[in-house]
Amino acid sequence: MHTDISTDSHTDSNTQHLLEPNSRATTLTAKLTKAIAQALGTVLILSIAVGIGSYALLMWGETVSQLLTATDKHFWYLSRAGGVIAYTLFWLAVVFGLLLSTRLGKHFNAARVFALHQYLSLIAVGFAAFHASVLLADNYLNLSILQILLPFGFQTDRVGVALGQLGFWLLLICAFSFYIKKYIGQSAWRWLHFLTFMAYMFISIHVFMVGSDSRALPLLLFYAGSQTLVFLLMTYRLVALKQAK
């Protein structure tokens, strides 16, 4: 009887040892397959982007080249483009953050939405920094680094520009707060993260007060529509919190 039990135990142990390498091999294969799929997806996205960029260059490259060589506002145009992209990325980050904090988030993959919320914020910081720093090369404005960094340093549109600068610094704090979350705790991080809404409010006012592109109807509609969506999502969140109490 004891011999049979010992034999069965030994057999189970041998079977487990045989299965462990197979299990590890399967896990390794799955991870490798996932990595290859992600790499192929990245290559596909980059290929599509290069293709679109090449097509745009062939179609409009000469026109853009003539525009840049016919004016001395190269850096001004680059700054404006960077500003529009930065606002768009920041708006998307805010929308994804609000989706996560409301019941609407249950209809989406929370991990992916959170990743988008985090990385879009960081990319928005990069484009916002480009939006401001490229103006240092503009000979017409002739700005100093302190005028770029510190609020109320501009001679014109002081309030509007200052709101944009304050919004940038608040956005920077919020974007990098993800990396200190484990040190300050969830509660403190949430309070710190509320600065995002103030940053968005400042930047929204900035684009209307200073952004010369906001006078163009398509961008005017985009700014108005995007800010309306954020306002509706914030209202929905506040109402849901009040009902929860």
C-alpha positions in Angstrom: 0.0 0.0 0.0 2.7 2.5 1.0 4.8 1.4 -2.0 1.9 2.2 -4.4 1.4 5.6 -2.8 5.1 6.4 -3.0 5.1 5.3 -6.7 2.1 7.4 -7.5 3.7 10.4 -5.8 6.9 9.9 -7.7 5.0 9.5 -11.0 3.1 12.7 -10.4 6.3 14.5 -9.5 7.9 13.3 -12.7 4.9 14.3 -14.7 4.9 17.8 -13.2 8.6 18.2 -14.0 7.9 17.1 -17.6 5.0 19.6 -17.9 6.9 22.6 -16.5 9.3 22.9 -19.5 6.3 22.5 -21.9 4.4 25.2 -20.0 7.4 27.6 -20.0 7.9 26.9 -23.7 4.3 27.7 -24.4 4.4 30.9 -22.3 7.6 32.0 -24.1 6.1 31.2 -27.5 3.0 33.3 -26.6 5.1 36.2 -25.4 7.3 36.0 -28.6 4.2 35.9 -30.8 2.8 38.9 -29.0 6.0 40.8 -29.4 6.2 40.0 -33.1 2.6 41.0 -33.6 3.3 44.4 -31.8 6.4 44.9 -33.9 4.6 44.2 -37.1 1.7 46.5 -36.0 4.2 49.3 -35.3 5.9 48.8 -38.7 2.5 48.8 -40.4 1.5 52.1 -38.6 4.9 53.7 -39.5 4.6 52.5 -43.1 1.1 54.1 -43.4 2.4 57.3 -41.8 5.4 57.4 -44.2 3.1 56.7 -47.1 0.7 59.5 -46.2 3.6 61.8 -45.5 5.2 61.0 -48.9 1.9 61.5 -50.7 1.4 64.8 -48.9 4.9 65.9 -49.8 4.4 65.0 -53.5 1.0 66.8 -53.6 1.7 69.9 -51.5 5.5 69.9 -51.0 6.1 72.6 -53.6 3.4 74.8 -52.3 4.7 74.6 -48.7 8.2 75.2 -49.9 7.1 78.3 -51.8 5.2 79.5 -48.7 8.2 79.1 -46.4 10.6 80.8 -48.8 8.3 83.6 -49.5 8.0 84.7 -45.8 10.2 85.2 -42.8 7.7 83.7 -40.4 8.9 80.1 -40.6 9.2 79.6 -36.9 5.9 81.4 -36.2 4.1 78.9 -38.5 5.9 76.0 -36.8 4.9 77.3 -33.4 1.3 77.6 -34.5 1.3 74.1 -35.8 2.9 72.8 -32.7 0.3 74.6 -30.6 -2.6 73.1 -32.4 -1.2 69.6 -32.1 -0.4 70.1 -28.4 -3.9 71.3 -27.7 -5.4 68.3 -29.6 -3.3 65.8 -27.7 -4.1 67.4 -24.4 -7.8 67.4 -25.2 -7.7 63.7 -26.0 -5.8 63.0 -22.8 -8.5 64.9 -20.8 -11.3 63.1 -22.5 -9.8 59.7 -21.9 -9.2 60.6 -18.2 -12.8 61.7 -17.8 -14.0 58.5 -19.5 -12.0 56.5 -16.9 -13.5 58.4 -14.0 -17.1 58.0 -15.1 -19.4 55.0 -15.7 -18.8 55.5 -19.4 -15.4 53.9 -18.8 -16.9 50.4 -18.4 -17.5 50.3 -22.1 -13.8 50.5 -22.8 -10.6 48.6 -21.9 -9.6 50.5 -18.8 -5.9 49.6 -19.1 -5.6 50.8 -22.7 -7.6 54.0 -22.0 -5.3 54.8 -19.0 -2.2 54.2 -21.1 -3.6 56.6 -23.7 -4.4 59.1 -21.0 -0.9 58.9 -19.6 1.1 58.9 -22.8 -1.0 61.5 -24.7 -0.3 63.9 -21.8 3.4 63.3 -22.1 3.4 63.8 -25.9 1.3 67.0 -25.4 4.0 68.3 -23.1 6.5 67.7 -25.8 4.6 69.6 -28.5 3.7 72.4 -26.1 7.4 72.8 -25.3 8.1 72.9 -29.0 5.3 75.4 -29.5 7.0 77.8 -27.2 10.7 77.1 -27.6 10.7 77.4 -31.4 9.8 81.1 -31.0 13.3 81.6 -29.6 14.6 81.4 -33.2 12.1 84.0 -34.5 14.1 87.1 -35.2 11.0 89.3 -35.4 9.8 88.5 -31.9 13.3 88.4 -30.5 12.3 86.6 -27.3 14.5 85.5 -24.4 14.3 82.2 -22.6 12.9 83.9 -19.5 10.0 85.4 -21.5 9.2 81.9 -22.8 9.4 80.3 -19.4 7.9 82.9 -17.0 4.3 84.2 -17.2 3.7 87.9 -18.0 7.0 88.2 -19.9 5.5 89.0 -23.2 5.0 92.6 -24.2 1.8 91.9 -26.2 -1.2 89.7 -25.2 0.4 89.4 -21.7 -2.7 87.8 -20.0 -3.5 85.4 -22.8 0.1 84.2 -23.2 0.5 84.0 -19.4 -2.5 81.7 -19.2 -0.9 79.5 -21.8 2.4 79.4 -19.8 0.6 78.6 -16.5 -1.4 75.9 -18.3 1.8 74.4 -19.6 3.4 74.2 -16.2 0.3 72.7 -14.7 0.2 70.2 -17.5 3.8 69.3 -16.9 3.2 68.6 -13.3 0.2 66.5 -14.0 1.9 64.5 -16.8 4.9 63.6 -14.7 2.8 62.9 -11.6 2.3 59.4 -13.0 5.9 58.7 -12.1 5.6 59.8 -8.4 2.3 58.2 -7.8 3.7 55.3 -5.8 5.7 57.7 -3.6 2.9 60.2 -2.7 0.0 57.7 -2.6 -3.3 57.4 -4.5 -5.2 60.1 -2.6 -2.5 62.8 -2.9 -2.0 61.9 -6.6 -5.7 62.3 -7.3 -5.8 65.8 -5.7 -2.7 66.7 -7.7 -4.3 65.3 -10.8 -7.2 67.7 -10.5 -4.8 70.4 -11.7 -5.4 68.9 -15.2 -8.8 70.7 -15.3 -7.3 74.0 -14.4 -4.5 73.5 -17.0 -7.1 72.7 -19.7 -9.2 75.8 -18.7 -6.1 78.1 -18.9 -5.0 76.6 -22.3 -8.6 76.8 -23.7 -8.7 80.5 -22.9 -5.2 80.9 -24.3 -6.1 79.5 -27.7 -9.0 82.0 -28.1 -7.2 85.0 -26.7 -3.8 84.5 -28.5 -4.2 81.8 -31.2 -4.5 83.6 -34.5 -5.6 80.3 -36.0 -8.7 80.3 -33.8 -10.2 82.9 -36.2 -10.3 80.2 -38.9 -13.8 78.6 -39.0 -12.7 74.9 -39.0 -10.4 75.5 -35.9 -13.0 77.7 -34.3 -15.5 74.8 -34.6 -13.0 72.3 -33.4 -12.0 74.3 -30.3 -15.7 75.0 -29.5 -16.7 71.4 -30.0 -13.9 69.9 -28.1 -14.4 72.2 -25.1 -18.1 71.5 -25.1 -17.4 67.8 -25.0 -15.1 68.2 -22.0 -17.7 70.4 -20.2 -20.4 67.8 -20.8 -18.2 65.0 -19.5 -17.2 67.0 -16.4 -20.9 67.8 -15.8 -21.8 64.1 -16.1 -19.0 63.2 -13.7 -20.1 65.7 -11.1 -23.8 64.7 -11.3 -22.7 61.0 -11.0 -20.7 61.8 -7.9 -23.6 63.7 -6.3 -25.9 60.9 -7.0 -23.4 58.4 -5.5 -23.5 60.4 -2.2 
